[in-house]
Amino acid sequence: MNTNTTFNVTSEYKIGHTLYTVTTVFNPVSKESLSDILKRLIIRECEDFLGESGQEPKKQAV
């Protein structure tokens, strides 16, 4: 049995006059869950955004 198979899902989205074809690839042998991947990507985006602007996160009153 091949354990390196992937499961692909292709979706099409029409926005305005443009048709976007998106292929999502799932790897069943991945050690990260989808929520772990999303969390990692969100944290990386936030770090990049704050690093590029040179700003520190705003402190909120409790």
VMD Tcl script that builds the backbone (N, CA, C; Angstrom):
set m [mol new atoms 186]
animate dup $m
set s [atomselect $m all]
$s set {name element resname resid chain x y z} {
  {N N MET 1 A 0.837 -1.195 0.000}
  {CA C MET 1 A 0.000 0.000 0.000}
  {C C MET 1 A 0.876 1.251 0.000}
  {N N ASN 2 A 0.541 2.213 -0.813}
  {CA C ASN 2 A 1.303 3.448 -0.901}
  {C C ASN 2 A 0.815 4.419 0.171}
  {N N THR 3 A 1.674 4.733 1.151}
  {CA C THR 3 A 1.276 5.626 2.243}
  {C C THR 3 A 1.526 7.083 1.916}
  {N N ASN 4 A 2.122 7.370 0.754}
  {CA C ASN 4 A 2.412 8.751 0.389}
  {C C ASN 4 A 1.371 9.333 -0.554}
  {N N THR 5 A 0.191 8.751 -0.621}
  {CA C THR 5 A -0.843 9.287 -1.495}
  {C C THR 5 A -1.410 10.569 -0.903}
  {N N THR 6 A -1.874 11.420 -1.774}
  {CA C THR 6 A -2.494 12.670 -1.334}
  {C C THR 6 A -3.926 12.700 -1.828}
  {N N PHE 7 A -4.726 13.506 -1.170}
  {CA C PHE 7 A -6.124 13.671 -1.531}
  {C C PHE 7 A -6.284 15.104 -2.019}
  {N N ASN 8 A -6.672 15.281 -3.264}
  {CA C ASN 8 A -6.798 16.608 -3.864}
  {C C ASN 8 A -8.266 16.975 -4.051}
  {N N VAL 9 A -8.573 18.218 -3.783}
  {CA C VAL 9 A -9.912 18.752 -4.023}
  {C C VAL 9 A -9.739 20.003 -4.884}
  {N N THR 10 A -10.452 20.061 -5.997}
  {CA C THR 10 A -10.388 21.228 -6.863}
  {C C THR 10 A -11.725 21.959 -6.825}
  {N N SER 11 A -11.649 23.264 -6.601}
  {CA C SER 11 A -12.846 24.112 -6.557}
  {C C SER 11 A -12.654 25.265 -7.523}
  {N N GLU 12 A -13.750 25.759 -8.059}
  {CA C GLU 12 A -13.693 26.925 -8.931}
  {C C GLU 12 A -14.530 28.045 -8.320}
  {N N TYR 13 A -13.963 29.243 -8.322}
  {CA C TYR 13 A -14.626 30.414 -7.771}
  {C C TYR 13 A -14.637 31.501 -8.833}
  {N N LYS 14 A -15.798 32.092 -9.073}
  {CA C LYS 14 A -15.897 33.183 -10.022}
  {C C LYS 14 A -16.064 34.469 -9.233}
  {N N ILE 15 A -15.108 35.375 -9.425}
  {CA C ILE 15 A -15.153 36.689 -8.789}
  {C C ILE 15 A -15.085 37.708 -9.913}
  {N N GLY 16 A -16.173 38.436 -10.071}
  {CA C GLY 16 A -16.252 39.353 -11.204}
  {C C GLY 16 A -16.276 38.558 -12.494}
  {N N HIS 17 A -15.386 38.902 -13.411}
  {CA C HIS 17 A -15.296 38.189 -14.684}
  {C C HIS 17 A -14.126 37.207 -14.710}
  {N N THR 18 A -13.536 36.939 -13.543}
  {CA C THR 18 A -12.381 36.047 -13.475}
  {C C THR 18 A -12.766 34.747 -12.787}
  {N N LEU 19 A -12.372 33.630 -13.372}
  {CA C LEU 19 A -12.616 32.316 -12.793}
  {C C LEU 19 A -11.314 31.810 -12.186}
  {N N TYR 20 A -11.329 31.539 -10.879}
  {CA C TYR 20 A -10.161 31.033 -10.165}
  {C C TYR 20 A -10.345 29.543 -9.913}
  {N N THR 21 A -9.342 28.754 -10.247}
  {CA C THR 21 A -9.349 27.322 -9.958}
  {C C THR 21 A -8.354 27.081 -8.836}
  {N N VAL 22 A -8.848 26.523 -7.726}
  {CA C VAL 22 A -8.026 26.300 -6.540}
  {C C VAL 22 A -7.967 24.801 -6.269}
  {N N THR 23 A -6.764 24.275 -6.140}
  {CA C THR 23 A -6.586 22.861 -5.797}
  {C C THR 23 A -6.042 22.783 -4.379}
  {N N THR 24 A -6.758 22.105 -3.519}
  {CA C THR 24 A -6.349 21.898 -2.140}
  {C C THR 24 A -5.788 20.494 -2.017}
  {N N VAL 25 A -4.616 20.378 -1.413}
  {CA C VAL 25 A -3.945 19.089 -1.299}
  {C C VAL 25 A -3.845 18.702 0.175}
  {N N PHE 26 A -4.307 17.508 0.503}
  {CA C PHE 26 A -4.221 16.987 1.860}
  {C C PHE 26 A -3.272 15.805 1.850}
  {N N ASN 27 A -2.340 15.795 2.764}
  {CA C ASN 27 A -1.409 14.681 2.879}
  {C C ASN 27 A -1.774 13.878 4.129}
  {N N PRO 28 A -2.257 12.663 3.988}
  {CA C PRO 28 A -2.721 11.886 5.144}
  {C C PRO 28 A -1.616 11.489 6.115}
  {N N VAL 29 A -0.352 11.547 5.702}
  {CA C VAL 29 A 0.737 11.180 6.609}
  {C C VAL 29 A 1.346 12.391 7.311}
  {N N SER 30 A 0.747 13.562 7.111}
  {CA C SER 30 A 1.239 14.770 7.754}
  {C C SER 30 A 1.112 14.656 9.269}
  {N N LYS 31 A 2.093 15.187 9.962}
  {CA C LYS 31 A 2.078 15.137 11.420}
  {C C LYS 31 A 1.339 16.340 12.018}
  {N N GLU 32 A 1.066 17.355 11.202}
  {CA C GLU 32 A 0.357 18.542 11.661}
  {C C GLU 32 A -1.121 18.439 11.302}
  {N N SER 33 A -1.972 18.851 12.227}
  {CA C SER 33 A -3.400 18.914 11.920}
  {C C SER 33 A -3.681 20.209 11.162}
  {N N LEU 34 A -4.849 20.311 10.578}
  {CA C LEU 34 A -5.211 21.525 9.848}
  {C C LEU 34 A -5.194 22.736 10.777}
  {N N SER 35 A -5.690 22.579 11.999}
  {CA C SER 35 A -5.696 23.711 12.932}
  {C C SER 35 A -4.270 24.129 13.304}
  {N N ASP 36 A -3.343 23.172 13.409}
  {CA C ASP 36 A -1.939 23.507 13.687}
  {C C ASP 36 A -1.336 24.303 12.535}
  {N N ILE 37 A -1.632 23.889 11.307}
  {CA C ILE 37 A -1.112 24.586 10.131}
  {C C ILE 37 A -1.661 26.001 10.067}
  {N N LEU 38 A -2.976 26.154 10.263}
  {CA C LEU 38 A -3.581 27.486 10.220}
  {C C LEU 38 A -3.021 28.382 11.314}
  {N N LYS 39 A -2.858 27.840 12.506}
  {CA C LYS 39 A -2.300 28.621 13.618}
  {C C LYS 39 A -0.897 29.100 13.272}
  {N N ARG 40 A -0.071 28.214 12.720}
  {CA C ARG 40 A 1.298 28.562 12.346}
  {C C ARG 40 A 1.307 29.658 11.277}
  {N N LEU 41 A 0.436 29.533 10.279}
  {CA C LEU 41 A 0.384 30.531 9.211}
  {C C LEU 41 A -0.094 31.887 9.710}
  {N N ILE 42 A -1.086 31.891 10.597}
  {CA C ILE 42 A -1.598 33.155 11.148}
  {C C ILE 42 A -0.527 33.842 11.981}
  {N N ILE 43 A 0.166 33.071 12.818}
  {CA C ILE 43 A 1.233 33.653 13.640}
  {C C ILE 43 A 2.332 34.223 12.761}
  {N N ARG 44 A 2.720 33.495 11.715}
  {CA C ARG 44 A 3.764 33.978 10.807}
  {C C ARG 44 A 3.335 35.264 10.116}
  {N N GLU 45 A 2.084 35.324 9.657}
  {CA C GLU 45 A 1.571 36.540 8.994}
  {C C GLU 45 A 1.602 37.726 9.957}
  {N N CYS 46 A 1.178 37.515 11.197}
  {CA C CYS 46 A 1.165 38.594 12.187}
  {C C CYS 46 A 2.581 39.078 12.474}
  {N N GLU 47 A 3.511 38.141 12.619}
  {CA C GLU 47 A 4.899 38.521 12.869}
  {C C GLU 47 A 5.473 39.298 11.688}
  {N N ASP 48 A 5.183 38.855 10.469}
  {CA C ASP 48 A 5.655 39.570 9.282}
  {C C ASP 48 A 5.062 40.964 9.216}
  {N N PHE 49 A 3.766 41.070 9.486}
  {CA C PHE 49 A 3.090 42.360 9.413}
  {C C PHE 49 A 3.658 43.329 10.447}
  {N N LEU 50 A 3.815 42.879 11.675}
  {CA C LEU 50 A 4.334 43.762 12.720}
  {C C LEU 50 A 5.803 44.090 12.480}
  {N N GLY 51 A 6.553 43.138 11.941}
  {CA C GLY 51 A 7.967 43.381 11.673}
  {C C GLY 51 A 8.169 44.375 10.552}
  {N N GLU 52 A 7.334 44.322 9.531}
  {CA C GLU 52 A 7.466 45.238 8.398}
  {C C GLU 52 A 7.084 46.656 8.787}
  {N N SER 53 A 6.088 46.806 9.641}
  {CA C SER 53 A 5.623 48.143 9.998}
  {C C SER 53 A 6.481 48.761 11.093}
  {N N GLY 54 A 7.244 47.926 11.805}
  {CA C GLY 54 A 8.065 48.435 12.888}
  {C C GLY 54 A 7.266 48.788 14.127}
  {N N GLN 55 A 6.011 48.417 14.155}
  {CA C GLN 55 A 5.156 48.752 15.285}
  {C C GLN 55 A 5.110 47.608 16.280}
  {N N GLU 56 A 4.911 47.967 17.509}
  {CA C GLU 56 A 4.668 46.962 18.524}
  {C C GLU 56 A 3.173 46.776 18.649}
  {N N PRO 57 A 2.731 45.610 19.121}
  {CA C PRO 57 A 1.286 45.421 19.320}
  {C C PRO 57 A 0.746 46.443 20.306}
  {N N LYS 58 A -0.445 46.950 20.044}
  {CA C LYS 58 A -1.054 47.916 20.942}
  {C C LYS 58 A -1.493 47.224 22.220}
  {N N LYS 59 A -1.258 47.908 23.338}
  {CA C LYS 59 A -1.669 47.358 24.623}
  {C C LYS 59 A -3.073 47.816 24.923}
  {N N GLN 60 A -3.895 46.889 25.364}
  {CA C GLN 60 A -5.277 47.217 25.664}
  {C C GLN 60 A -5.475 47.268 27.172}
  {N N ALA 61 A -6.290 48.205 27.589}
  {CA C ALA 61 A -6.616 48.303 29.008}
  {C C ALA 61 A -7.511 47.153 29.400}
  {N N VAL 62 A -7.316 46.668 30.612}
  {CA C VAL 62 A -8.112 45.546 31.085}
  {C C VAL 62 A -9.294 46.048 31.867}
}
mol reanalyze $m
mol bondsrecalc $m
mol representation Tube
mol addrep $m
